[in-house]
Amino acid sequence: MAACHYYATHPMSYYGDGRVSSDFVGLARKQRQKDEPGCLHVYFTGAAGNIAAGKYNDGAKENRPVLTRRMYDAIVAADKTLKPEPVGEVGLKTHEVLPPPRGVTPEQLQAQVANKKNAVSVRNRTSYELAYQRRAAKKAPPIVLSALRVNDVTLLHLPAEAFVEYQLRAQGAGPGRFVATAAYGDGGPWYIPTKEEYPHGGYEVTVAFCDPAVDDELTGGMRKLLG
């Protein structure tokens, strides 16, 4: 009925021209859907906050079809390993978190949003951070982590652009189970680094809306879902 494909990679080859697209991962999924119209093919981006196409992509437009082909070939290869089995155990667990925001004040954020000298992209992102500040102050709505268990497989759903280390921890937290991780479920925190990464800085850390305590909350929540 459905095939779910999980890959931890920023699905971005080139961008900035004002168009919205599913990029190379979406093109690969669409091609696979054409191959098998009787099966719904669904793509999920894993915990890819700090994982990109890397050395395989330099932002050149001609690389999009190259990356599409690599992803398509990986999907086809993975499909060949499928071993159908009857569905036995099915269960869904959820866990709510709302990690604390970083120390910047709402007044500082509001001033940055109001400053028309700032780039539109900066003002937009700052408004998202301000929205998360207000959400945390109200303590609602929470961020919902979830885990769908089907036999010996767990489909784990995480928020925002979580670092890949969370996905690796999840795989280790469910011994004897296959854990497929989908992130980006709730974009409120924007990026979610591990607490060890905060002192190192870099783009992802500078645009993370939560303080380092998010690591313990997210990791603890995953362990409750997978334990």
N, C-alpha and C positions, 0 to 999 in steps of 0.2 A: 504493500500500500504506500509506503513512504521510505525514503532513504535519507538519513540525516548525516551531513558531512561537517566535521569540525576541524578547523585549522587555526592555529595561533599565529596570525600574521596581520599586520596593518594592511587592509585591502586597498592600497593606494599606490598607483604607478605614477601618475602626474595629476595635477589639480590646479585650482586657482583661476580657471577660466569662467567661473560663474555657473557651471552646469553641475547637476547632482547625478551621480551614477553609482552603480554597484561595482564598478571598476573590473579588474581582471577576475576576481572571484565570482562576480555575478555573471560575467560572460562564460566562464567555465561551467557554472551551474546550468545556465540556459542551454549550452551545447549538450550537456548530459541529459537534460530534460527532453530535448529533441530526440536523443537516442532512445529513450524509454518513456514515451508519452503516457504509458499506463501506470507509471509510478511517480509519485510526487517527490521531487528532489528538493531538499531544503539545505541551505548553507548557514552555518553558525560560525561567527568569529570567536575564537577562544580568548584566553587571557593574553592579549597581544599588546598591552600598553607599552612595552619596551621591546617589541619584536617587529621588525619590518622585513621587506623583501631583501634588504641588505645588499650584498655584493651583486645580486642578480638584477638590480634596478638602479639606474642613475637619473631617473626622472625623464628620460627621453621617451617621446611618444611612441616610437617604434618598438619599445620594450613591452608595451601593454599586450600585444598579441603573443609575445614570447612568454610572458608570465601567465597569460591565460592558458597556453598550451601546457605549461608545467603543472598548473593546478588541475587542468582537465585530465592529464595523464595520471596524476596522483589519485583523483577520484575514481577513475576507471580501475586502476590497480587495486585500490581499497575494496571496490565492489566485488572483485574477483575472490576476495577472502571471506565473503559472507557465508555464514553457516546457519541456515534457517532452523528455528526450534520453536516448539509451542510456548505460548505465553503462560507462565505459571504465576509467580509472585509479582504483584504490582502494588506500589505504594508511593505516596507523595508526602514529603516533609517540608515544612517551611520554618524559617527563623528570621526574626526581625532585628535590624540594627539601624542605628542612626549615628554614625561616628561624628565626633566633635569637629567643627571647622578650625581652620588655622587662625593664628592670632590677629590677623589684619582686621580692623574695625569696620563695621558697616558704613560709618561716615567716610572713611578713606575710600572704600569701594564706590560709594555714591558719588564722591568728587571725581573719581576717574571716569565714571560713566558720563557725568555731565560735561566733562572737558572735551569740547569738540575738536581740540587740537590732536587728541589721540586718534590713532587709526580706528576705523570702524570695527575691524576684527578684535582689537584690544578692548574697545568699549563693549562689544557684544559678550566676549568671554568674561569680562568683569561683571556684567549684569547677571550672568549665570552664577558666578560665585556669590554675588549678593543674594540671589534667590536661594542658594543653599544655606547661607548664613541665616536668613529669615526662617527657612524650613527647620533648621536645627534649633533655633530659638523657640519655635512653637512646638518642637518635638513631634512633628507630624507633617506629612505622612512618613512612616518609616520606610526603610529600604528592605525589601523582602528577598531573602535568599531562599532558593528552593532546590530540592533534589527529587527527581522522579526515578524510582527504582523499578526496573523490569528485569526479572530473573537476576542474573549476575551482572547486569549493566546498570550504572547510575548516570543519569543525565543531570549535571550540576549547572545551576544558573546563577551567575555572579553579576554584580553591578559594574558599570562604568568601564574605564580602560585600565583594568587591573593588570599588574605586572605578571609575567609568565610564571614567576616563582609561586604564585598562589595556585596555579593549575598543577604545578609539579607537587606541591604539598598535598593537594586534593588526591592525586593519584596514589600518594604514599599513605594517605589517611584511610583509604578503603582497601585493605589487603584482600586479595582474592577476587576483587571486583574490577570490572572495566569502567573507568570513569571518563566520561566525555564532558568537557567543560565549555560552556557558552558564557561569555562575558557581555558587557555593553547593555545589560538589561535595564538598568536605571542610571541615567547619565548624570545624576545629581553631583557626585563627587568629582567628576571629570576624569582625572587620573588617580590611580591608587597604587603608589609605590610601596615597597616593603620599608619597614622602619629603618633598615640598615642603609637604604639608598638616600634618605633625606639629607644627610650631611654632605653627600657628593654633588648635589645640585644637578644642573642640566635642565633641558627643556621640560621633560615630564614632571620633574619634582617642582619646578617653579609654577606649573599650572595645576598642581594637585590642590584641591579645595579643603581636604581634611588634614588634621595634624597627624603625627606618626602613630597615635593611638588607634588609627583605623586598622593597622596591621593586626593587633591583638583581637579586635572585634571581628574582623573578617575571618581570620584564621580560626578563632574559637567557634564562630558560627558554622564554618565548614565542617569542623570536627564533630559538632553536634549532629549535623545532617548525615555525615558519612560513617560515624562510629557504629 
